[in-house]
Amino acid sequence: MPEPITGKYDFDADARMAQTVANGPRYAPLRLEDVTPEGMEQVQVIRAAFSIPDSRPFPDVSLITLRHPGMFKGQMVLGIELAKGAIPGRDRELAVLRLAWLARAPFEWSEHVDIGKAFGVTAEEIERVLEGSAAPGWTEHESAVLRGVEELVADHCLSDSTWATLAKSWDEKQMLEFPLLVGSYLMTALQQNSLKIQPKGGFDYR
């Protein structure tokens, strides 16, 4: 079994930004008037699902991926389901932050620093996410959430011990959801890194 990274994961953030952000994005965001009718249906679905008023500009990342409206629809169906899913928002954001850090995904990381704070993850805890599941200060359950991400990234499977710890607090729906949560955000990181989507803040966590 490949060993998961349970401690601090150091990498050259500047080099990764040069690789995944510089001279991007690789496709320009569409103008709303250039989005296909199929894509505009999804724009309205997203605005309704996340209470985004028509007066607010639609995110550039979505206007880029709407170049493939069918795929965008598939991604958003899963994304909306996970956003309102069985796993509590705070647990979800801890998992996404650890995944984004391990994937060295600057756009996903910077977005979820802000989202995580909205779900009660503190700046000190975000910094501790960089230290991984083995860092002191986590509850047993929080450590297992982070460890689960680390195992899924390294070995594509949860260990028996991590499963058993999560199952003390989570029900069947939450256990079924967790690997798909991690996989979905890894899929998104792969796309955003490759498209060189421009992040607001890079790898900062403050």
C-alpha positions as CSV (number, residue, x, y, z in Angstrom):
1,M,0.0,0.0,0.0
2,P,1.4,3.4,-0.9
3,E,2.0,5.4,2.3
4,P,-0.4,8.4,2.7
5,I,1.0,11.8,3.4
6,T,-0.3,12.3,7.0
7,G,2.1,15.1,8.0
8,K,3.1,18.4,6.4
9,Y,3.3,18.3,2.6
10,D,5.9,20.8,1.4
11,F,6.2,21.8,-2.2
12,D,7.4,24.7,-4.2
13,A,4.3,26.9,-4.3
14,D,5.8,29.4,-6.7
15,A,6.8,26.7,-9.2
16,R,3.3,25.2,-8.9
17,M,1.7,28.6,-9.5
18,A,3.9,29.0,-12.6
19,Q,2.8,25.6,-13.8
20,T,-1.0,25.9,-13.1
21,V,-1.7,29.6,-13.3
22,A,0.8,31.6,-15.3
23,N,-0.3,32.6,-18.8
24,G,-3.8,31.3,-18.1
25,P,-6.6,30.6,-18.5
26,R,-6.1,28.4,-21.5
27,Y,-9.6,29.2,-22.7
28,A,-11.3,32.6,-22.2
29,P,-14.6,32.8,-20.3
30,L,-17.6,33.0,-22.5
31,R,-19.8,36.0,-22.5
32,L,-23.3,35.1,-21.2
33,E,-24.8,36.0,-24.5
34,D,-22.5,33.5,-26.2
35,V,-23.5,30.6,-23.9
36,T,-25.7,28.0,-25.6
37,P,-29.4,27.6,-24.7
38,E,-28.4,24.3,-23.0
39,G,-25.7,26.1,-21.0
40,M,-28.1,28.9,-20.1
41,E,-30.4,26.4,-18.5
42,Q,-27.5,25.3,-16.3
43,V,-26.8,29.0,-15.4
44,Q,-30.3,29.4,-14.1
45,V,-30.1,26.1,-12.2
46,I,-26.8,27.2,-10.5
47,R,-28.2,30.7,-9.7
48,A,-31.3,29.0,-8.1
49,A,-29.3,26.3,-6.2
50,F,-26.9,28.8,-4.6
51,S,-29.1,31.9,-4.5
52,I,-27.0,33.9,-6.9
53,P,-28.9,36.9,-8.1
54,D,-29.0,37.8,-11.8
55,S,-27.2,41.0,-10.9
56,R,-24.1,39.2,-9.7
57,P,-21.6,38.3,-12.5
58,F,-21.4,34.6,-13.2
59,P,-18.0,33.1,-12.2
60,D,-15.3,33.0,-14.8
61,V,-14.5,29.3,-14.0
62,S,-18.1,28.4,-14.9
63,L,-18.1,30.5,-18.0
64,I,-15.0,28.6,-19.2
65,T,-16.3,25.2,-18.5
66,L,-19.7,26.1,-20.0
67,R,-17.9,25.7,-23.3
68,H,-18.9,22.0,-22.8
69,P,-22.5,22.4,-21.5
70,G,-23.2,18.7,-21.3
71,M,-20.2,18.0,-19.1
72,F,-20.9,21.1,-17.1
73,K,-24.4,19.8,-16.3
74,G,-23.0,16.5,-15.1
75,Q,-20.4,18.2,-12.9
76,M,-23.0,20.5,-11.4
77,V,-25.6,17.8,-10.7
78,L,-23.0,16.0,-8.6
79,G,-21.7,19.3,-7.1
80,I,-25.1,20.5,-6.0
81,E,-25.8,17.1,-4.4
82,L,-22.5,17.2,-2.5
83,A,-23.1,20.8,-1.4
84,K,-26.4,19.9,0.2
85,G,-25.2,16.4,1.0
86,A,-25.3,14.3,4.2
87,I,-21.8,15.2,5.3
88,P,-21.8,18.4,7.5
89,G,-20.4,21.5,5.8
90,R,-17.5,21.9,8.2
91,D,-16.3,18.2,7.7
92,R,-16.7,18.6,4.0
93,E,-14.6,21.8,3.9
94,L,-11.8,20.2,6.0
95,A,-11.7,17.3,3.5
96,V,-11.7,19.6,0.4
97,L,-9.0,21.8,1.9
98,R,-6.7,18.8,2.5
99,L,-7.5,17.4,-1.0
100,A,-6.8,20.8,-2.6
101,W,-3.4,21.0,-0.8
102,L,-2.4,17.5,-1.7
103,A,-3.4,18.2,-5.3
104,R,-1.4,21.4,-5.3
105,A,-4.5,23.1,-6.7
106,P,-4.3,26.9,-6.2
107,F,-7.7,27.8,-7.5
108,E,-9.5,25.1,-5.5
109,W,-7.5,25.9,-2.4
110,S,-8.1,29.6,-2.4
111,E,-11.8,29.2,-3.1
112,H,-12.2,26.8,-0.2
113,V,-10.2,28.8,2.3
114,D,-13.1,31.3,2.0
115,I,-15.8,28.7,1.9
116,G,-14.3,26.8,4.8
117,K,-14.3,30.0,6.9
118,A,-18.0,30.4,6.1
119,F,-18.6,26.9,7.5
120,G,-16.7,27.6,10.8
121,V,-13.2,26.5,9.9
122,T,-10.8,28.9,11.6
123,A,-7.6,30.4,10.2
124,E,-5.6,28.4,12.7
125,E,-7.4,25.2,11.6
126,I,-6.8,26.0,7.9
127,E,-3.1,26.3,8.7
128,R,-3.2,23.0,10.6
129,V,-4.7,21.3,7.5
130,L,-1.3,21.9,5.9
131,E,0.1,19.7,8.8
132,G,-2.2,16.9,8.0
133,S,-4.1,14.3,10.0
134,A,-1.2,13.6,12.3
135,A,-1.1,17.2,13.6
136,P,-2.0,17.7,17.3
137,G,-5.3,19.5,18.0
138,W,-7.7,17.6,15.9
139,T,-10.5,15.6,17.4
140,E,-10.5,11.8,16.6
141,H,-13.2,12.4,14.0
142,E,-11.5,15.4,12.3
143,S,-8.2,13.5,12.1
144,A,-10.0,10.6,10.5
145,V,-11.6,12.9,7.9
146,L,-8.2,14.2,6.9
147,R,-6.6,10.8,7.1
148,G,-9.4,9.5,4.8
149,V,-8.5,12.1,2.2
150,E,-4.8,11.2,2.5
151,E,-5.5,7.5,2.1
152,L,-7.9,8.0,-0.9
153,V,-5.3,10.1,-2.7
154,A,-2.4,7.7,-2.0
155,D,-4.1,4.3,-2.3
156,H,-7.6,5.0,-3.6
157,C,-9.2,3.1,-0.7
158,L,-10.0,3.9,2.9
159,S,-8.3,1.7,5.5
160,D,-10.3,-0.4,8.0
161,S,-9.2,1.7,10.9
162,T,-10.1,5.0,9.2
163,W,-13.5,3.6,8.1
164,A,-14.2,2.4,11.6
165,T,-13.4,5.8,13.2
166,L,-15.6,7.7,10.7
167,A,-18.4,5.2,11.2
168,K,-18.6,6.1,14.9
169,S,-19.9,9.5,13.9
170,W,-21.3,9.1,10.4
171,D,-24.2,7.1,9.1
172,E,-24.4,5.0,5.9
173,K,-25.2,7.9,3.6
174,Q,-22.3,9.9,4.9
175,M,-19.9,6.9,4.5
176,L,-21.1,6.3,1.0
177,E,-20.8,10.0,0.1
178,F,-17.2,10.5,1.4
179,P,-15.2,8.8,-1.3
180,L,-17.3,10.5,-4.0
181,L,-16.7,13.9,-2.3
182,V,-13.0,13.4,-2.4
183,G,-13.1,12.0,-5.9
184,S,-15.3,14.9,-7.2
185,Y,-13.0,17.6,-5.9
186,L,-9.9,15.8,-7.2
187,M,-11.6,15.6,-10.6
188,T,-12.3,19.3,-10.4
189,A,-8.7,20.1,-9.3
190,L,-7.4,18.2,-12.3
191,Q,-9.5,20.3,-14.7
192,Q,-8.9,23.6,-13.0
193,N,-5.1,23.1,-12.8
194,S,-5.0,22.0,-16.4
195,L,-7.1,25.0,-17.6
196,K,-4.9,27.4,-15.6
197,I,-7.9,28.9,-13.9
198,Q,-6.9,32.2,-12.2
199,P,-7.2,32.0,-8.4
200,K,-8.0,34.9,-6.1
201,G,-5.2,34.3,-3.6
202,G,-3.1,31.3,-4.6
203,F,-1.8,29.1,-1.8
204,D,-2.3,31.7,1.0
205,Y,-4.4,30.6,3.9
206,R,-4.8,33.9,5.9
